[in-house]
Structures are given as C-alpha cells and as structure tokens.
C-alpha cells in the first residue's frame, strides 16, 4: 500500500507508508546456477516465509529485513523454524540458524552437531559430522542434497564395532572427503600419509568408508613392513587384502628380508602377526638368503620376529638364486626365518634336488644363513628312485647338477635283514650323447657310485647266495650292476664254487642268468648231475667245476636262476620253465630241506656214441645223503643205420611178438612230461593235444622214423655194476613208422667206462608158437652195434648182408658205424647179470 485511503495525494505525512503486506506464504529458492551450480532443487530445498508486512518501505535498512519462516533442507537436515535475512550483498540468506545438537543428517544416515550456514555459495555447516564410528570436524565443507564434499579440519575414526562391523582407529588432518550417504560411501583422501591403527601403521592412498567397513588402496607400512594393494579391507585390528605386494625389512639394518609380489594377507597390526597366502605361481623372495620360496602359506609373528613358511597338501620349494648353486631346489614342509638372527631353519625336507637325486639332510632339517651355502651334509639320506636309496651319506653339494661324497646303499631283498653297500665315492656326471657328425648332445647329469665288496664281508644277494666283487650304481637304471662272483651257501653238502656274476639286479626281484656259468679259474661250471671217470660214481653239481676233465655230464641245466624262499628250493632252467611253467626245456631243482637234487629234461648216459643217435628224456632224483639216483619215465629215441629189409624184418618180428601184450596206457604215465623234450615247443604242443584227445601217441610227422622208441623206462644207478640200469617193465612205442604201443619185459643198461660207454638193450616177449620167450638183444660200444635174436631167420639175414654194407663212414668226421650179428654168450651173460638184480620170468 502506498498510503492510507483517505490521504489522497499525500496530504498528511505517515511513517507507516509505503507498506508491504503479504497475506499468503512466500518462498525463497536456492536453485540459482550461482549456488553450487543449481544443486539445491526447489522441489525439496527452499525457505517458506510466513505471511508478513513491512512498514515505511522508504526508510527501511537491509539489516532490518528479517523474515520468519521454516527452512526445508531436502532431508539433509530436519526442517527448522528460523528467520531469513538480507545479507550485505543484498541476497537473502539463513545465516542465523539455531545450533544443532546431534541432529540427524541425510535422513539419519549421519548426525551433525554445530551451526548451519546457508548462503549464495551453498550450505556450509560449521561443526562435526558423525558417520558410523567416524567424526569429521569442518567449516568449509559443502552439504549438497546427495553429497558432502570438501576439505575438513580433522577426521577421527574410533577403534570400535558398529552394527557388527569393526572399524580401525585413525586420525587425519585436513582430509578431503566425498560422502555419498545414499550410496553408503565416503571417499577419503589426504595429500601425504595418514596414521592408521592408532599410529601403528601409515597409509598412503585413498580410503573408502561404508557401513561394511573401511577399505583403501595404496601403501600400508611401518618401520619394517611394507604392504601395497589395490584393495585393503580393515577391521579394528586387522588389515586384509586378497592380493598385495609384501616386503619385510630388517628393523635394525633396513635390509630386505623377504618379498612376495602377489599374496593374500591378513595382518593383525596390534598382535604384529600376519598370515599370507601367495598367489599361484608366485614365489616368496627371501632377499638376504637369495632364495625363492614356493609355499602354500606364510605366517609372520612379530613377537618372535619370525616368518614361517608352511605346506600341508604339497611340498614347498626353495630355489637358490646363488649363481654357483645354479637354481638348486629344496623340497620342504616348513621353513622358519628368524629376522633377529637372520637364520632360515628348514624342516620336513623331502629332498635337496641335485641332478636326478633327492638328498635328505639328517632328520630332514637344514639351517641356512646369508653367508653359507648348502655345501656339506652329514648323515644324510639319498633317494634316487623307489629302488635306489642310501643313508649315512656325507655329501658336499656343489650346484643343482653336481654333488660328491660317500654313502651306504640300503640293500634289502625280501625276507632279509638290511645290508649296507659302502660307496666310498658317489657323485654326478654329465650325460653326453654323441650325435650325428660327432656332435656332443648334453642330456643332463646323473648319479653314479662304485665300490668293491670283499669275501670277508659275507654279503648276500638273497639268503643263500653270497657275493664278492664290484657293485656299480647308475641312476639311469633301476638295477645295480654287479661284476664279480657269486657263491651258493647250501647246507646239503654239495660243493659249490665261486661263479662269474655280471648282472643288473633289483633287490626286490633278484634273478641270475646262468646260461654259461664260469668259475674263478675261467672254467665252465656244472649245474646238474655228472659221471666221475675216476671212481665210476655219480655226483651232483650246482655251480661247481668237474672233479676231472674226463667226467661227462648226465644232466645239465642252464638259463635263469630262481630261489623260492618259503620252500628253501633253488631252480635253474630255461626261462620258459622258470617264469611260465612251460613243458619244454631243462629244469633243475635243488631242495635244500630234503637234501635232494632233481631234474626234468634231456639226459645223457654216455660221453660219445658217434654215429648212433640216442636221445634220452625224463626225470631224475639224486639223494645227496645216501648218493642214490633214480630215473623216472624215461624216453629212449634211438636211430642208426640199418639195412632196409633187415629193419622191416625187425618191425614184423616185434609187432608180432607184442601183439598180445598189454597196451601202453599213456595218460596214466608221465610220458607227457618227457616227450616234449624231443621236440620244439610248437610240435610238442601238438603232440600233447593229440595225446590228450586220443589217449594214444601218434607220431607227429613223417620225420619221426626211429629204429627204436622206448617209453616209461624207470632206471637206477647200479653201484654194483657201475651202470644205469632199468627197473621193471617199460613200453615199446614205435619201431620206425610202425606203432607197437605195447608193454614189454626186458632190460636197458648204459655202462660208462674209460674205454667207452657200453649200451645193452634187451626186449623179451611171450612166444605164442613155442610157449617160450622171444627176444631181441642190442649191444653197442665204440661204433659197433651187435644184434641177435631168438629168431634164427632174423639172425641169418644179418649174416647174409655184405660186410661193406654194414659199415658206414662219415667223411667229414671219419667216424664209423658198423652192425653185426651179436654173440649169444654176451646176451646170456647180460641177462643173467641183470636178473640177479631185477628178476624177470625165467626162460624155458
């Protein structure tokens, strides 16, 4: 109003006029671009002026312009009844705001104590903002509708727990803050370092405070620990990071003790303890000791000033960075670094890796200092493989490829006590292969050792095999190389000699090759049964020399050696019989419990029969105690030159005589055990298959055309006559291609003499025509075969053949064979002599 209604033209002077009367509420807005770039939107941030009037507008002063009303802070603070006044710059401002005491800020997310200052610049409270366990004192911080921004005077975070979340204690002067309350985030920056954990650590980096805790990036350190991470998470006493660079320094010298570039960490600042988990493929750098460590877990204990490296699911690795050690590797379970003494104590060592060898220190422990190398290990163990293991080793480690020293090899075959092989020198050497054009190809290093075992050491390969000679170790092989002599320790009383032994052996499975055993005097050793030309006796041999050069071997077995510990039995024979239980091949068995030596295979009852072939196969048993020898189920395959018609006549005679005799029952005898030794494996298998199916021996092929084939002949060594003599009836199986297959009576004898072995074979049958006995008799010695028979016509046919046709000469060897009609006296004397020891039915 300009004037009163009745004072037209201003006739009267009235100090109340001009007058302003506002009857409705009016509003002041703060959304000018000049004010925080229009951040305070008028929809929620404004001052509501109550209805008012102003008198004497002509004389009003700016300081007198004060309007009451209510300030709306848009949830920054609660609404406040206050006045708004005109500032000196002629803008309206709410600078005379009542003090706030523990007032909610930002819908109660924070609290504020102090005074508010609202001007054209914005809302700049002067006081203290509380958020979680943090108090921020400030006067130059702007409060925006969704953000608090600026440099505060101080920031103090209390070491406390809020809503179940822990916060550390820290103090910051002049921090820059950026609080986004509705995003639950306060970003805190400080130019320079910040003291955290109540001055126990320093932080150089940006911090982020939320209701879930305090975190930061940057560098966290004190006098001896340095941590760097893109994300630290803090509890009241602990700093954690999933990935951090960690350096530990010696607090006295400042030298680096260890460093790891990427590791998870949980560091209790107050206890000065930490647990570290290195990332996959990350090594801990033990700076002072010049080692890289691959370890599952590390723990730091500040009280004892120790760093512990631990491995549970796998072995840790220490990798030497000392140039002369050339990346030497140590497998371990635990290593403890004492910062005060600068000593690295390693335990649970699985091996110091040198070339292809693991060297395990005494008790699996090792002490390393920065000034010492791993160069001398006492009472160590050496593991090259599951087979090669040594102990009591004194080793000087030179590098990752080289070591040298001495050690005891643990040699322990099954069911034996441990024996030690003392290697005075064990070392590594370079493995070099010569390639094309003589180029040397380096393949790495391997371990070798060598020693000589004396006879006095009584070293045994198994319970009853003694060894003397050179023992060599080559780590490229699973077996030891022995080059010396072995000797059987047999309780049965058989003389045994030292035999040449050059074998690669594995203590878990010792087999000895006895294809050609040689004694110390370089003579061939016998394995089997021999005939003594000196006293006409039989004697067993088991790796021993002949008693005389004139002796001949009756049964000989070569090949593989096998010892059956449970039965205390030795076996020597063809590998198929030892390993696969084949039926073909020689097999000798020495039973040291029952004091016997036995064999199965080919036998020989003579030294040289010239042009008469006589193959013998079957089994024998020699009793060492009483020197008796028996031969069971022998086969005699005889072949010699004979006039064809004469031979056909012999076939007819024998076939006719044996017609009514009992047939040979092949399946009931041990014929199948002897027969295969006359054939190769393939033919033997066919014969045995046919025999099993037909229960009858059918000759395997046309080449089987022997003059005489006897089976199931049992014999003994006759000490009275000094001869091999048959006992009981036997079988006449074939004569040439003609099957006889009859059991017959008779005698077979081989009498070895210095003048030559004499063979006598006498076959006897019932004579159906005369009621007496029909017979045929063979006597052979020194190339002359005498034949006579009870059949006069057959004898006459022998005589009728020209002498020149009866004589055969081998032009290559000049050996001769001759057959003739035999002497009746010789036949009679033989039969009488045989009947005295093995009676047969008397002649009519």
LINGIKA-V707299 format. One record per residue. RES is the residue in three letters. BURIAL is + if it has 24 or more other C-alpha atoms within 12 Angstrom, else -. Layout:
res=RES burial=BURIAL
res=RES burial=BURIAL
//
This chain:
res=UNK burial=-
res=UNK burial=-
res=UNK burial=-
res=UNK burial=-
res=UNK burial=-
res=UNK burial=-
res=UNK burial=-
res=UNK burial=-
res=UNK burial=-
res=UNK burial=-
res=UNK burial=-
res=UNK burial=-
res=UNK burial=-
res=UNK burial=-
res=UNK burial=-
res=UNK burial=-
res=UNK burial=+
res=UNK burial=-
res=UNK burial=-
res=UNK burial=-
res=UNK burial=-
res=UNK burial=-
res=UNK burial=-
res=UNK burial=-
res=UNK burial=-
res=UNK burial=-
res=UNK burial=+
res=UNK burial=+
res=UNK burial=+
res=UNK burial=+
res=UNK burial=+
res=UNK burial=-
res=UNK burial=-
res=UNK burial=-
res=UNK burial=+
res=UNK burial=+
res=UNK burial=-
res=UNK burial=-
res=UNK burial=+
res=UNK burial=+
res=UNK burial=+
res=UNK burial=-
res=UNK burial=-
res=UNK burial=+
res=UNK burial=+
res=UNK burial=+
res=UNK burial=+
res=UNK burial=+
res=UNK burial=+
res=UNK burial=+
res=UNK burial=-
res=UNK burial=-
res=UNK burial=-
res=UNK burial=+
res=UNK burial=-
res=UNK burial=-
res=UNK burial=-
res=UNK burial=-
res=UNK burial=-
res=UNK burial=-
res=UNK burial=-
res=UNK burial=-
res=UNK burial=-
res=UNK burial=-
res=UNK burial=+
res=UNK burial=+
res=UNK burial=+
res=UNK burial=+
res=UNK burial=+
res=UNK burial=+
res=UNK burial=+
res=UNK burial=+
res=UNK burial=+
res=UNK burial=+
res=UNK burial=+
res=UNK burial=+
res=UNK burial=+
res=UNK burial=+
res=UNK burial=+
res=UNK burial=+
res=UNK burial=-
res=UNK burial=+
res=UNK burial=+
res=UNK burial=+
res=UNK burial=+
res=UNK burial=+
res=UNK burial=-
res=UNK burial=-
res=UNK burial=-
res=UNK burial=-
res=UNK burial=+
res=UNK burial=+
res=UNK burial=+
res=UNK burial=+
res=UNK burial=+
res=UNK burial=+
res=UNK burial=+
res=UNK burial=-
res=UNK burial=-
res=UNK burial=+
res=UNK burial=-
res=UNK burial=-
res=UNK burial=+
res=UNK burial=+
res=UNK burial=+
res=UNK burial=+
res=UNK burial=-
res=UNK burial=-
res=UNK burial=+
res=UNK burial=+
res=UNK burial=+
res=UNK burial=+
res=UNK burial=+
res=UNK burial=+
res=UNK burial=+
res=UNK burial=+
res=UNK burial=+
res=UNK burial=+
res=UNK burial=+
res=UNK burial=+
res=UNK burial=+
res=UNK burial=+
res=UNK burial=+
res=UNK burial=+
res=UNK burial=+
res=UNK burial=+
res=UNK burial=+
res=UNK burial=+
res=UNK burial=+
res=UNK burial=+
res=UNK burial=+
res=UNK burial=+
res=UNK burial=+
res=UNK burial=+
res=UNK burial=+
res=UNK burial=+
res=UNK burial=+
res=UNK burial=+
res=UNK burial=+
res=UNK burial=+
res=UNK burial=+
res=UNK burial=+
res=UNK burial=+
res=UNK burial=+
res=UNK burial=+
res=UNK burial=+
res=UNK burial=+
res=UNK burial=+
res=UNK burial=+
res=UNK burial=+
res=UNK burial=+
res=UNK burial=+
res=UNK burial=+
res=UNK burial=+
res=UNK burial=+
res=UNK burial=+
res=UNK burial=+
res=UNK burial=+
res=UNK burial=+
res=UNK burial=+
res=UNK burial=-
res=UNK burial=-
res=UNK burial=-
res=UNK burial=-
res=UNK burial=-
res=UNK burial=+
res=UNK burial=+
res=UNK burial=+
res=UNK burial=+
res=UNK burial=+
res=UNK burial=+
res=UNK burial=+
res=UNK burial=+
res=UNK burial=+
res=UNK burial=+
res=UNK burial=+
res=UNK burial=+
res=UNK burial=+
res=UNK burial=+
res=UNK burial=+
res=UNK burial=+
res=UNK burial=-
res=UNK burial=-
res=UNK burial=-
res=UNK burial=+
res=UNK burial=+
res=UNK burial=+
res=UNK burial=+
res=UNK burial=+
res=UNK burial=+
res=UNK burial=-
res=UNK burial=-
res=UNK burial=+
res=UNK burial=+
res=UNK burial=+
res=UNK burial=+
res=UNK burial=+
res=UNK burial=+
res=UNK burial=-
res=UNK burial=+
res=UNK burial=+
res=UNK burial=+
res=UNK burial=+
res=UNK burial=+
res=UNK burial=+
res=UNK burial=+
res=UNK burial=+
res=UNK burial=+
res=UNK burial=+
res=UNK burial=+
res=UNK burial=+
res=UNK burial=-
res=UNK burial=+
res=UNK burial=+
res=UNK burial=+
res=UNK burial=+
res=UNK burial=+
res=UNK burial=+
res=UNK burial=+
res=UNK burial=+
res=UNK burial=+
res=UNK burial=+
res=UNK burial=-
res=UNK burial=+
res=UNK burial=+
res=UNK burial=+
res=UNK burial=+
res=UNK burial=+
res=UNK burial=+
res=UNK burial=+
res=UNK burial=+
res=UNK burial=+
res=UNK burial=+
res=UNK burial=+
res=UNK burial=+
res=UNK burial=+
res=UNK burial=+
res=UNK burial=+
res=UNK burial=+
res=UNK burial=+
res=UNK burial=+
res=UNK burial=+
res=UNK burial=+
res=UNK burial=+
res=UNK burial=+
res=UNK burial=+
res=UNK burial=+
res=UNK burial=+
res=UNK burial=+
res=UNK burial=+
res=UNK burial=-
res=UNK burial=-
res=UNK burial=-
res=UNK burial=-
res=UNK burial=-
res=UNK burial=+
res=UNK burial=+
res=UNK burial=+
res=UNK burial=+
res=UNK burial=+
res=UNK burial=+
res=UNK burial=+
res=UNK burial=+
res=UNK burial=+
res=UNK burial=+
res=UNK burial=+
res=UNK burial=+
res=UNK burial=+
res=UNK burial=+
res=UNK burial=+
res=UNK burial=-
res=UNK burial=+
res=UNK burial=+
res=UNK burial=+
res=UNK burial=+
res=UNK burial=+
res=UNK burial=+
res=UNK burial=+
res=UNK burial=+
res=UNK burial=-
res=UNK burial=-
res=UNK burial=+
res=UNK burial=+
res=UNK burial=+
res=UNK burial=+
res=UNK burial=+
res=UNK burial=+
res=UNK burial=+
res=UNK burial=+
res=UNK burial=+
res=UNK burial=+
res=UNK burial=+
res=UNK burial=+
res=UNK burial=+
res=UNK burial=+
res=UNK burial=+
res=UNK burial=+
res=UNK burial=+
res=UNK burial=+
res=UNK burial=+
res=UNK burial=+
res=UNK burial=+
res=UNK burial=-
res=UNK burial=-
res=UNK burial=+
res=UNK burial=+
res=UNK burial=+
res=UNK burial=+
res=UNK burial=+
res=UNK burial=+
res=UNK burial=+
res=UNK burial=-
res=UNK burial=-
res=UNK burial=-
res=UNK burial=+
res=UNK burial=+
res=UNK burial=+
res=UNK burial=+
res=UNK burial=+
res=UNK burial=+
res=UNK burial=+
res=UNK burial=+
res=UNK burial=-
res=UNK burial=-
res=UNK burial=+
res=UNK burial=-
res=UNK burial=+
res=UNK burial=+
res=UNK burial=+
res=UNK burial=+
res=UNK burial=+
res=UNK burial=+
res=UNK burial=+
res=UNK burial=+
res=UNK burial=+
res=UNK burial=+
res=UNK burial=+
res=UNK burial=+
res=UNK burial=+
res=UNK burial=-
res=UNK burial=-
res=UNK burial=+
res=UNK burial=+
res=UNK burial=+
res=UNK burial=+
res=UNK burial=+
res=UNK burial=+
res=UNK burial=+
res=UNK burial=+
res=UNK burial=+
res=UNK burial=+
res=UNK burial=+
res=UNK burial=+
res=UNK burial=+
res=UNK burial=+
res=UNK burial=+
res=UNK burial=+
res=UNK burial=+
res=UNK burial=+
res=UNK burial=+
res=UNK burial=+
res=UNK burial=+
res=UNK burial=-
res=UNK burial=+
res=UNK burial=+
res=UNK burial=+
res=UNK burial=+
res=UNK burial=+
res=UNK burial=+
res=UNK burial=+
res=UNK burial=-
res=UNK burial=-
res=UNK burial=+
res=UNK burial=+
res=UNK burial=+
res=UNK burial=+
res=UNK burial=+
res=UNK burial=+
res=UNK burial=+
res=UNK burial=+
res=UNK burial=+
res=UNK burial=+
res=UNK burial=+
res=UNK burial=+
res=UNK burial=-
res=UNK burial=-
res=UNK burial=+
res=UNK burial=+
res=UNK burial=+
res=UNK burial=+
res=UNK burial=+
res=UNK burial=+
res=UNK burial=+
res=UNK burial=+
res=UNK burial=+
res=UNK burial=+
res=UNK burial=+
res=UNK burial=+
res=UNK burial=+
res=UNK burial=+
res=UNK burial=+
res=UNK burial=+
res=UNK burial=+
res=UNK burial=+
res=UNK burial=+
res=UNK burial=+
res=UNK burial=+
res=UNK burial=+
res=UNK burial=+
res=UNK burial=+
res=UNK burial=+
res=UNK burial=+
res=UNK burial=+
res=UNK burial=-
res=UNK burial=-
res=UNK burial=-
res=UNK burial=-
res=UNK burial=-
res=UNK burial=+
res=UNK burial=+
res=UNK burial=+
res=UNK burial=+
res=UNK burial=+
res=UNK burial=+
res=UNK burial=+
res=UNK burial=+
res=UNK burial=+
res=UNK burial=+
res=UNK burial=+
res=UNK burial=-
res=UNK burial=-
res=UNK burial=-
res=UNK burial=-
res=UNK burial=-
res=UNK burial=-
res=UNK burial=-
res=UNK burial=-
res=UNK burial=-
res=UNK burial=-
res=UNK burial=-
res=UNK burial=-
res=UNK burial=-
res=UNK burial=-
res=UNK burial=-
res=UNK burial=+
res=UNK burial=+
res=UNK burial=+
res=UNK burial=+
res=UNK burial=+
res=UNK burial=+
res=UNK burial=+
res=UNK burial=+
res=UNK burial=+
res=UNK burial=-
res=UNK burial=-
res=UNK burial=-
res=UNK burial=-
res=UNK burial=-
res=UNK burial=+
res=UNK burial=+
res=UNK burial=+
res=UNK burial=+
res=UNK burial=+
res=UNK burial=+
res=UNK burial=+
res=UNK burial=+
res=UNK burial=+
res=UNK burial=+
res=UNK burial=+
res=UNK burial=+
res=UNK burial=+
res=UNK burial=+
res=UNK burial=+
res=UNK burial=+
res=UNK burial=+
res=UNK burial=+
res=UNK burial=-
res=UNK burial=-
res=UNK burial=+
res=UNK burial=+
res=UNK burial=+
res=UNK burial=+
res=UNK burial=+
res=UNK burial=+
res=UNK burial=+
res=UNK burial=+
res=UNK burial=+
res=UNK burial=+
res=UNK burial=+
res=UNK burial=+
res=UNK burial=-
res=UNK burial=+
res=UNK burial=+
res=UNK burial=+
res=UNK burial=+
res=UNK burial=+
res=UNK burial=+
res=UNK burial=+
res=UNK burial=+
res=UNK burial=+
res=UNK burial=+
res=UNK burial=+
res=UNK burial=+
res=UNK burial=+
res=UNK burial=+
res=UNK burial=+
res=UNK burial=+
res=UNK burial=-
res=UNK burial=-
res=UNK burial=+
res=UNK burial=+
res=UNK burial=+
res=UNK burial=+
res=UNK burial=+
res=UNK burial=+
res=UNK burial=+
res=UNK burial=+
res=UNK burial=+
res=UNK burial=+
res=UNK burial=-
res=UNK burial=-
res=UNK burial=-
res=UNK burial=-
res=UNK burial=+
res=UNK burial=+
res=UNK burial=+
res=UNK burial=+
res=UNK burial=+
res=UNK burial=+
res=UNK burial=+
res=UNK burial=+
res=UNK burial=+
res=UNK burial=+
res=UNK burial=-
res=UNK burial=-
res=UNK burial=+
res=UNK burial=+
res=UNK burial=+
res=UNK burial=+
res=UNK burial=+
res=UNK burial=+
res=UNK burial=+
res=UNK burial=+
res=UNK burial=+
res=UNK burial=+
res=UNK burial=+
res=UNK burial=+
res=UNK burial=-
res=UNK burial=-
res=UNK burial=-
res=UNK burial=+
res=UNK burial=+
res=UNK burial=+
res=UNK burial=+
res=UNK burial=+
res=UNK burial=+
res=UNK burial=+
res=UNK burial=+
res=UNK burial=+
res=UNK burial=+
res=UNK burial=+
res=UNK burial=+
res=UNK burial=+
res=UNK burial=+
res=UNK burial=-
res=UNK burial=-
res=UNK burial=-
res=UNK burial=+
res=UNK burial=+
res=UNK burial=+
res=UNK burial=+
res=UNK burial=+
res=UNK burial=+
res=UNK burial=+
res=UNK burial=+
res=UNK burial=-
res=UNK burial=+
res=UNK burial=+
res=UNK burial=-
res=UNK burial=-
res=UNK burial=-
res=UNK burial=+
res=UNK burial=+
res=UNK burial=+
res=UNK burial=+
res=UNK burial=+
res=UNK burial=+
res=UNK burial=+
res=UNK burial=+
res=UNK burial=+
res=UNK burial=+
res=UNK burial=+
res=UNK burial=-
res=UNK burial=-
res=UNK burial=+
res=UNK burial=+
res=UNK burial=+
res=UNK burial=+
res=UNK burial=+
res=UNK burial=+
res=UNK burial=+
res=UNK burial=+
res=UNK burial=+
res=UNK burial=+
res=UNK burial=+
res=UNK burial=+
res=UNK burial=+
res=UNK burial=+
res=UNK burial=+
res=UNK burial=+
res=UNK burial=+
res=UNK burial=+
res=UNK burial=-
res=UNK burial=+
res=UNK burial=+
res=UNK burial=+
res=UNK burial=+
res=UNK burial=+
res=UNK burial=+
res=UNK burial=+
res=UNK burial=+
res=UNK burial=+
res=UNK burial=+
res=UNK burial=+
res=UNK burial=-
res=UNK burial=-
res=UNK burial=+
res=UNK burial=+
res=UNK burial=+
res=UNK burial=+
res=UNK burial=+
res=UNK burial=+
res=UNK burial=+
res=UNK burial=+
res=UNK burial=+
res=UNK burial=+
res=UNK burial=+
res=UNK burial=+
res=UNK burial=+
res=UNK burial=+
res=UNK burial=+
res=UNK burial=+
res=UNK burial=+
res=UNK burial=-
res=UNK burial=-
res=UNK burial=+
res=UNK burial=+
res=UNK burial=-
res=UNK burial=+
res=UNK burial=+
res=UNK burial=+
res=UNK burial=-
res=UNK burial=+
res=UNK burial=+
res=UNK burial=+
res=UNK burial=+
res=UNK burial=+
res=UNK burial=+
res=UNK burial=-
res=UNK burial=-
res=UNK burial=+
res=UNK burial=-
res=UNK burial=-
res=UNK burial=+
res=UNK burial=+
res=UNK burial=+
res=UNK burial=-
res=UNK burial=-
res=UNK burial=+
res=UNK burial=+
res=UNK burial=+
res=UNK burial=+
res=UNK burial=+
res=UNK burial=+
res=UNK burial=+
res=UNK burial=+
res=UNK burial=+
res=UNK burial=+
res=UNK burial=+
res=UNK burial=-
res=UNK burial=-
res=UNK burial=-
res=UNK burial=-
res=UNK burial=+
res=UNK burial=-
res=UNK burial=-
res=UNK burial=+
res=UNK burial=+
res=UNK burial=-
res=UNK burial=-
res=UNK burial=+
res=UNK burial=-
res=UNK burial=-
res=UNK burial=-
res=UNK burial=-
res=UNK burial=+
res=UNK burial=+
res=UNK burial=+
res=UNK burial=+
res=UNK burial=+
res=UNK burial=-
res=UNK burial=-
res=UNK burial=-
res=UNK burial=+
res=UNK burial=+
res=UNK burial=+
res=UNK burial=+
res=UNK burial=+
res=UNK burial=+
res=UNK burial=+
res=UNK burial=+
res=UNK burial=+
res=UNK burial=+
res=UNK burial=+
res=UNK burial=+
res=UNK burial=+
res=UNK burial=+
res=UNK burial=+
res=UNK burial=-
res=UNK burial=-
res=UNK burial=-
res=UNK burial=+
res=UNK burial=+
res=UNK burial=+
res=UNK burial=+
res=UNK burial=+
res=UNK burial=+
res=UNK burial=+
res=UNK burial=+
res=UNK burial=+
res=UNK burial=+
res=UNK burial=+
res=UNK burial=+
res=UNK burial=+
res=UNK burial=+
res=UNK burial=+
res=UNK burial=+
res=UNK burial=+
res=UNK burial=+
res=UNK burial=+
res=UNK burial=+
res=UNK burial=+
res=UNK burial=+
res=UNK burial=+
res=UNK burial=+
res=UNK burial=+
res=UNK burial=+
res=UNK burial=+
res=UNK burial=+
res=UNK burial=+
res=UNK burial=+
res=UNK burial=+
res=UNK burial=+
res=UNK burial=-
res=UNK burial=-
res=UNK burial=-
res=UNK burial=+
res=UNK burial=+
res=UNK burial=+
res=UNK burial=+
res=UNK burial=+
res=UNK burial=+
res=UNK burial=+
res=UNK burial=+
res=UNK burial=+
res=UNK burial=+
res=UNK burial=-
res=UNK burial=-
res=UNK burial=-
res=UNK burial=-
res=UNK burial=-
res=UNK burial=-
res=UNK burial=+
res=UNK burial=+
res=UNK burial=+
res=UNK burial=+
res=UNK burial=+
res=UNK burial=+
res=UNK burial=+
res=UNK burial=+
res=UNK burial=+
res=UNK burial=+
res=UNK burial=+
res=UNK burial=+
res=UNK burial=+
res=UNK burial=+
res=UNK burial=+
res=UNK burial=+
res=UNK burial=+
res=UNK burial=+
res=UNK burial=+
res=UNK burial=-
res=UNK burial=-
res=UNK burial=+
res=UNK burial=+
res=UNK burial=-
res=UNK burial=+
res=UNK burial=+
res=UNK burial=-
res=UNK burial=-
res=UNK burial=-
res=UNK burial=-
res=UNK burial=-
res=UNK burial=-
res=UNK burial=-
res=UNK burial=+
res=UNK burial=-
res=UNK burial=+
res=UNK burial=-
res=UNK burial=-
res=UNK burial=-
res=UNK burial=-
res=UNK burial=-
res=UNK burial=-
res=UNK burial=-
res=UNK burial=+
res=UNK burial=+
res=UNK burial=+
res=UNK burial=+
res=UNK burial=+
res=UNK burial=+
res=UNK burial=+
res=UNK burial=-
res=UNK burial=-
res=UNK burial=-
res=UNK burial=-
res=UNK burial=+
res=UNK burial=-
res=UNK burial=-
res=UNK burial=+
res=UNK burial=+
res=UNK burial=-
res=UNK burial=-
res=UNK burial=+
res=UNK burial=+
res=UNK burial=-
res=UNK burial=-
res=UNK burial=+
res=UNK burial=-
res=UNK burial=+
res=UNK burial=-
res=UNK burial=-
res=UNK burial=-
res=UNK burial=-
//
